[in-house]
Amino acid sequence: MNKKLLSLYSLKFNPFSPEVPTSALWSTPSIESFCWRIEQQIGEGGFALASGDPGTGKSGALRILVERLGNLREVIVGVLSRPQASLADFYRELGHLFSVPLAPHNRWASAKVLREKWLHHIENSLYRPVLLIDEARGNELFGFERTAAFVQR
Protein backbone atom coordinates (compact mmCIF):
# COMPACT_ATOMS: atom_id res chain seq x y z
CA MET A 1 0.00 0.00 0.00
CA ASN A 2 1.53 3.32 -1.01
CA LYS A 3 1.71 6.46 1.14
CA LYS A 4 -0.95 8.21 -0.94
CA LEU A 5 -3.52 5.54 -0.14
CA LEU A 6 -2.48 5.49 3.51
CA SER A 7 -2.96 9.25 3.82
CA LEU A 8 -6.28 9.10 1.94
CA TYR A 9 -7.70 6.88 4.70
CA SER A 10 -5.72 8.56 7.54
CA LEU A 11 -3.72 5.40 8.20
CA LYS A 12 -0.27 5.37 9.69
CA PHE A 13 0.43 1.72 8.77
CA ASN A 14 -0.73 -0.73 6.16
CA PRO A 15 -3.45 -2.59 8.12
CA PHE A 16 -2.79 -5.82 6.21
CA SER A 17 0.94 -5.91 6.88
CA PRO A 18 2.34 -8.29 9.52
CA GLU A 19 4.92 -5.59 10.37
CA VAL A 20 2.36 -3.33 12.05
CA PRO A 21 3.77 -2.58 15.52
CA THR A 22 1.99 -4.36 18.34
CA SER A 23 1.30 -1.02 20.01
CA ALA A 24 -0.77 -0.03 16.96
CA LEU A 25 -3.00 -3.11 17.14
CA TRP A 26 -6.46 -2.63 18.61
CA SER A 27 -7.02 -4.83 21.63
CA THR A 28 -10.71 -5.71 21.91
CA PRO A 29 -12.29 -6.79 25.21
CA SER A 30 -12.29 -10.40 23.98
CA ILE A 31 -8.54 -10.20 23.24
CA GLU A 32 -7.95 -8.68 26.69
CA SER A 33 -9.96 -11.52 28.23
CA PHE A 34 -7.99 -14.12 26.24
CA CYS A 35 -4.65 -12.60 27.32
CA TRP A 36 -5.77 -12.43 30.95
CA ARG A 37 -6.84 -16.10 30.90
CA ILE A 38 -3.49 -17.16 29.41
CA GLU A 39 -1.60 -15.09 32.01
CA GLN A 40 -3.55 -16.87 34.76
CA GLN A 41 -2.94 -20.28 33.20
CA ILE A 42 0.86 -19.86 33.00
CA GLY A 43 1.31 -20.84 36.63
CA GLU A 44 -0.60 -24.09 36.22
CA GLY A 45 0.31 -25.06 32.68
CA GLY A 46 -1.97 -26.47 30.05
CA PHE A 47 -3.04 -25.74 26.51
CA ALA A 48 -5.11 -22.99 24.93
CA LEU A 49 -6.48 -22.72 21.42
CA ALA A 50 -7.39 -19.62 19.45
CA SER A 51 -9.42 -20.63 16.43
CA GLY A 52 -11.56 -18.80 13.92
CA ASP A 53 -12.06 -17.90 10.31
CA PRO A 54 -9.21 -16.33 8.32
CA GLY A 55 -8.83 -12.62 8.99
CA THR A 56 -10.52 -12.59 12.39
CA GLY A 57 -7.41 -11.46 14.27
CA LYS A 58 -5.89 -14.65 15.69
CA SER A 59 -2.33 -13.75 14.69
CA GLY A 60 -2.77 -10.20 15.96
CA ALA A 61 -4.10 -11.52 19.27
CA LEU A 62 -1.06 -13.80 19.58
CA ARG A 63 1.26 -10.85 18.89
CA ILE A 64 -0.47 -8.86 21.64
CA LEU A 65 -0.18 -11.89 23.93
CA VAL A 66 3.56 -12.28 23.23
CA GLU A 67 4.14 -8.64 24.14
CA ARG A 68 2.13 -8.92 27.37
CA LEU A 69 3.84 -12.15 28.39
CA GLY A 70 7.21 -10.63 27.59
CA ASN A 71 6.55 -8.03 30.29
CA LEU A 72 6.20 -10.75 32.94
CA ARG A 73 9.26 -11.76 34.92
CA GLU A 74 10.56 -15.34 34.54
CA VAL A 75 8.38 -16.18 31.55
CA ILE A 76 9.98 -17.89 28.56
CA VAL A 77 7.94 -17.41 25.38
CA GLY A 78 8.71 -19.30 22.19
CA VAL A 79 6.87 -18.58 18.94
CA LEU A 80 6.95 -21.27 16.29
CA SER A 81 7.01 -19.50 12.95
CA ARG A 82 6.97 -22.51 10.62
CA PRO A 83 4.82 -25.19 12.25
CA GLN A 84 3.94 -26.75 8.90
CA ALA A 85 7.58 -27.73 8.29
CA SER A 86 8.87 -31.28 8.58
CA LEU A 87 9.39 -33.09 11.87
CA ALA A 88 13.15 -32.46 11.74
CA ASP A 89 12.55 -28.73 11.23
CA PHE A 90 10.06 -28.75 14.10
CA TYR A 91 12.75 -30.12 16.45
CA ARG A 92 15.39 -27.72 15.15
CA GLU A 93 13.10 -24.72 15.69
CA LEU A 94 12.14 -25.87 19.20
CA GLY A 95 15.81 -26.28 20.04
CA HIS A 96 16.60 -22.83 18.71
CA LEU A 97 13.70 -21.20 20.58
CA PHE A 98 14.68 -22.66 23.94
CA SER A 99 18.49 -22.74 23.44
CA VAL A 100 18.77 -26.51 23.56
CA PRO A 101 20.72 -28.50 20.96
CA LEU A 102 18.15 -30.94 19.56
CA ALA A 103 19.03 -33.69 17.09
CA PRO A 104 16.13 -34.64 14.81
CA HIS A 105 17.64 -38.08 14.19
CA ASN A 106 17.49 -38.87 17.93
CA ARG A 107 14.02 -37.63 18.89
CA TRP A 108 13.80 -39.44 22.22
CA ALA A 109 17.04 -37.98 23.58
CA SER A 110 16.19 -34.54 22.17
CA ALA A 111 12.74 -34.55 23.75
CA LYS A 112 14.29 -35.64 27.03
CA VAL A 113 16.83 -32.78 26.99
CA LEU A 114 14.15 -30.18 26.19
CA ARG A 115 11.79 -31.58 28.81
CA GLU A 116 14.55 -31.49 31.45
CA LYS A 117 15.23 -27.83 30.62
CA TRP A 118 11.53 -26.98 30.90
CA LEU A 119 11.17 -28.89 34.19
CA HIS A 120 14.25 -27.12 35.57
CA HIS A 121 12.66 -23.79 34.60
CA ILE A 122 9.37 -24.77 36.24
CA GLU A 123 11.10 -25.77 39.49
CA ASN A 124 13.05 -22.50 39.65
CA SER A 125 10.28 -20.08 38.73
CA LEU A 126 6.59 -19.54 39.24
CA TYR A 127 5.71 -19.89 35.56
CA ARG A 128 5.75 -22.58 32.91
CA PRO A 129 7.37 -22.10 29.49
CA VAL A 130 4.99 -20.80 26.82
CA LEU A 131 5.03 -22.09 23.24
CA LEU A 132 2.84 -20.22 20.76
CA ILE A 133 2.08 -21.81 17.40
CA ASP A 134 0.61 -19.55 14.74
CA GLU A 135 -0.70 -20.79 11.40
CA ALA A 136 -0.95 -24.35 12.67
CA ARG A 137 -3.42 -25.33 9.95
CA GLY A 138 -0.69 -27.01 7.90
CA ASN A 139 0.81 -28.74 10.93
CA GLU A 140 0.37 -32.46 11.19
CA LEU A 141 -0.64 -33.88 14.54
CA PHE A 142 2.92 -34.99 15.38
CA GLY A 143 3.91 -31.49 16.48
CA PHE A 144 1.09 -31.15 18.95
CA GLU A 145 1.57 -34.67 20.30
CA ARG A 146 5.28 -34.03 20.85
CA THR A 147 4.56 -30.68 22.49
CA ALA A 148 2.04 -32.28 24.83
CA ALA A 149 4.60 -34.95 25.79
CA PHE A 150 7.16 -32.24 26.72
CA VAL A 151 5.00 -30.39 29.19
CA GLN A 152 3.13 -33.20 30.90
CA ARG A 153 4.63 -34.68 34.04
C-alpha positions as a LaTeX table, in Angstrom:
\begin{tabular}{lrrr}
\hline
Residue & $x$ (\AA) & $y$ (\AA) & $z$ (\AA) \\
\hline
Met1 & 0.00 & 0.00 & 0.00 \\
Asn2 & 1.53 & 3.32 & $-1.01$ \\
Lys3 & 1.71 & 6.46 & 1.14 \\
Lys4 & $-0.95$ & 8.21 & $-0.94$ \\
Leu5 & $-3.52$ & 5.54 & $-0.14$ \\
Leu6 & $-2.48$ & 5.49 & 3.51 \\
Ser7 & $-2.96$ & 9.25 & 3.82 \\
Leu8 & $-6.28$ & 9.10 & 1.94 \\
Tyr9 & $-7.70$ & 6.88 & 4.70 \\
Ser10 & $-5.72$ & 8.56 & 7.54 \\
Leu11 & $-3.72$ & 5.40 & 8.20 \\
Lys12 & $-0.27$ & 5.37 & 9.69 \\
Phe13 & 0.43 & 1.72 & 8.77 \\
Asn14 & $-0.73$ & $-0.73$ & 6.16 \\
Pro15 & $-3.45$ & $-2.59$ & 8.12 \\
Phe16 & $-2.79$ & $-5.82$ & 6.21 \\
Ser17 & 0.94 & $-5.91$ & 6.88 \\
Pro18 & 2.34 & $-8.29$ & 9.52 \\
Glu19 & 4.92 & $-5.59$ & 10.37 \\
Val20 & 2.36 & $-3.33$ & 12.05 \\
Pro21 & 3.77 & $-2.58$ & 15.52 \\
Thr22 & 1.99 & $-4.36$ & 18.34 \\
Ser23 & 1.30 & $-1.02$ & 20.01 \\
Ala24 & $-0.77$ & $-0.03$ & 16.96 \\
Leu25 & $-3.00$ & $-3.11$ & 17.14 \\
Trp26 & $-6.46$ & $-2.63$ & 18.61 \\
Ser27 & $-7.02$ & $-4.83$ & 21.63 \\
Thr28 & $-10.71$ & $-5.71$ & 21.91 \\
Pro29 & $-12.29$ & $-6.79$ & 25.21 \\
Ser30 & $-12.29$ & $-10.40$ & 23.98 \\
Ile31 & $-8.54$ & $-10.20$ & 23.24 \\
Glu32 & $-7.95$ & $-8.68$ & 26.69 \\
Ser33 & $-9.96$ & $-11.52$ & 28.23 \\
Phe34 & $-7.99$ & $-14.12$ & 26.24 \\
Cys35 & $-4.65$ & $-12.60$ & 27.32 \\
Trp36 & $-5.77$ & $-12.43$ & 30.95 \\
Arg37 & $-6.84$ & $-16.10$ & 30.90 \\
Ile38 & $-3.49$ & $-17.16$ & 29.41 \\
Glu39 & $-1.60$ & $-15.09$ & 32.01 \\
Gln40 & $-3.55$ & $-16.87$ & 34.76 \\
Gln41 & $-2.94$ & $-20.28$ & 33.20 \\
Ile42 & 0.86 & $-19.86$ & 33.00 \\
Gly43 & 1.31 & $-20.84$ & 36.63 \\
Glu44 & $-0.60$ & $-24.09$ & 36.22 \\
Gly45 & 0.31 & $-25.06$ & 32.68 \\
Gly46 & $-1.97$ & $-26.47$ & 30.05 \\
Phe47 & $-3.04$ & $-25.74$ & 26.51 \\
Ala48 & $-5.11$ & $-22.99$ & 24.93 \\
Leu49 & $-6.48$ & $-22.72$ & 21.42 \\
Ala50 & $-7.39$ & $-19.62$ & 19.45 \\
Ser51 & $-9.42$ & $-20.63$ & 16.43 \\
Gly52 & $-11.56$ & $-18.80$ & 13.92 \\
Asp53 & $-12.06$ & $-17.90$ & 10.31 \\
Pro54 & $-9.21$ & $-16.33$ & 8.32 \\
Gly55 & $-8.83$ & $-12.62$ & 8.99 \\
Thr56 & $-10.52$ & $-12.59$ & 12.39 \\
Gly57 & $-7.41$ & $-11.46$ & 14.27 \\
Lys58 & $-5.89$ & $-14.65$ & 15.69 \\
Ser59 & $-2.33$ & $-13.75$ & 14.69 \\
Gly60 & $-2.77$ & $-10.20$ & 15.96 \\
Ala61 & $-4.10$ & $-11.52$ & 19.27 \\
Leu62 & $-1.06$ & $-13.80$ & 19.58 \\
Arg63 & 1.26 & $-10.85$ & 18.89 \\
Ile64 & $-0.47$ & $-8.86$ & 21.64 \\
Leu65 & $-0.18$ & $-11.89$ & 23.93 \\
Val66 & 3.56 & $-12.28$ & 23.23 \\
Glu67 & 4.14 & $-8.64$ & 24.14 \\
Arg68 & 2.13 & $-8.92$ & 27.37 \\
Leu69 & 3.84 & $-12.15$ & 28.39 \\
Gly70 & 7.21 & $-10.63$ & 27.59 \\
Asn71 & 6.55 & $-8.03$ & 30.29 \\
Leu72 & 6.20 & $-10.75$ & 32.94 \\
Arg73 & 9.26 & $-11.76$ & 34.92 \\
Glu74 & 10.56 & $-15.34$ & 34.54 \\
Val75 & 8.38 & $-16.18$ & 31.55 \\
Ile76 & 9.98 & $-17.89$ & 28.56 \\
Val77 & 7.94 & $-17.41$ & 25.38 \\
Gly78 & 8.71 & $-19.30$ & 22.19 \\
Val79 & 6.87 & $-18.58$ & 18.94 \\
Leu80 & 6.95 & $-21.27$ & 16.29 \\
Ser81 & 7.01 & $-19.50$ & 12.95 \\
Arg82 & 6.97 & $-22.51$ & 10.62 \\
Pro83 & 4.82 & $-25.19$ & 12.25 \\
Gln84 & 3.94 & $-26.75$ & 8.90 \\
Ala85 & 7.58 & $-27.73$ & 8.29 \\
Ser86 & 8.87 & $-31.28$ & 8.58 \\
Leu87 & 9.39 & $-33.09$ & 11.87 \\
Ala88 & 13.15 & $-32.46$ & 11.74 \\
Asp89 & 12.55 & $-28.73$ & 11.23 \\
Phe90 & 10.06 & $-28.75$ & 14.10 \\
Tyr91 & 12.75 & $-30.12$ & 16.45 \\
Arg92 & 15.39 & $-27.72$ & 15.15 \\
Glu93 & 13.10 & $-24.72$ & 15.69 \\
Leu94 & 12.14 & $-25.87$ & 19.20 \\
Gly95 & 15.81 & $-26.28$ & 20.04 \\
His96 & 16.60 & $-22.83$ & 18.71 \\
Leu97 & 13.70 & $-21.20$ & 20.58 \\
Phe98 & 14.68 & $-22.66$ & 23.94 \\
Ser99 & 18.49 & $-22.74$ & 23.44 \\
Val100 & 18.77 & $-26.51$ & 23.56 \\
Pro101 & 20.72 & $-28.50$ & 20.96 \\
Leu102 & 18.15 & $-30.94$ & 19.56 \\
Ala103 & 19.03 & $-33.69$ & 17.09 \\
Pro104 & 16.13 & $-34.64$ & 14.81 \\
His105 & 17.64 & $-38.08$ & 14.19 \\
Asn106 & 17.49 & $-38.87$ & 17.93 \\
Arg107 & 14.02 & $-37.63$ & 18.89 \\
Trp108 & 13.80 & $-39.44$ & 22.22 \\
Ala109 & 17.04 & $-37.98$ & 23.58 \\
Ser110 & 16.19 & $-34.54$ & 22.17 \\
Ala111 & 12.74 & $-34.55$ & 23.75 \\
Lys112 & 14.29 & $-35.64$ & 27.03 \\
Val113 & 16.83 & $-32.78$ & 26.99 \\
Leu114 & 14.15 & $-30.18$ & 26.19 \\
Arg115 & 11.79 & $-31.58$ & 28.81 \\
Glu116 & 14.55 & $-31.49$ & 31.45 \\
Lys117 & 15.23 & $-27.83$ & 30.62 \\
Trp118 & 11.53 & $-26.98$ & 30.90 \\
Leu119 & 11.17 & $-28.89$ & 34.19 \\
His120 & 14.25 & $-27.12$ & 35.57 \\
His121 & 12.66 & $-23.79$ & 34.60 \\
Ile122 & 9.37 & $-24.77$ & 36.24 \\
Glu123 & 11.10 & $-25.77$ & 39.49 \\
Asn124 & 13.05 & $-22.50$ & 39.65 \\
Ser125 & 10.28 & $-20.08$ & 38.73 \\
Leu126 & 6.59 & $-19.54$ & 39.24 \\
Tyr127 & 5.71 & $-19.89$ & 35.56 \\
Arg128 & 5.75 & $-22.58$ & 32.91 \\
Pro129 & 7.37 & $-22.10$ & 29.49 \\
Val130 & 4.99 & $-20.80$ & 26.82 \\
Leu131 & 5.03 & $-22.09$ & 23.24 \\
Leu132 & 2.84 & $-20.22$ & 20.76 \\
Ile133 & 2.08 & $-21.81$ & 17.40 \\
Asp134 & 0.61 & $-19.55$ & 14.74 \\
Glu135 & $-0.70$ & $-20.79$ & 11.40 \\
Ala136 & $-0.95$ & $-24.35$ & 12.67 \\
Arg137 & $-3.42$ & $-25.33$ & 9.95 \\
Gly138 & $-0.69$ & $-27.01$ & 7.90 \\
Asn139 & 0.81 & $-28.74$ & 10.93 \\
Glu140 & 0.37 & $-32.46$ & 11.19 \\
Leu141 & $-0.64$ & $-33.88$ & 14.54 \\
Phe142 & 2.92 & $-34.99$ & 15.38 \\
Gly143 & 3.91 & $-31.49$ & 16.48 \\
Phe144 & 1.09 & $-31.15$ & 18.95 \\
Glu145 & 1.57 & $-34.67$ & 20.30 \\
Arg146 & 5.28 & $-34.03$ & 20.85 \\
Thr147 & 4.56 & $-30.68$ & 22.49 \\
Ala148 & 2.04 & $-32.28$ & 24.83 \\
Ala149 & 4.60 & $-34.95$ & 25.79 \\
Phe150 & 7.16 & $-32.24$ & 26.72 \\
Val151 & 5.00 & $-30.39$ & 29.19 \\
Gln152 & 3.13 & $-33.20$ & 30.90 \\
Arg153 & 4.63 & $-34.68$ & 34.04 \\
\hline
\end{tabular}
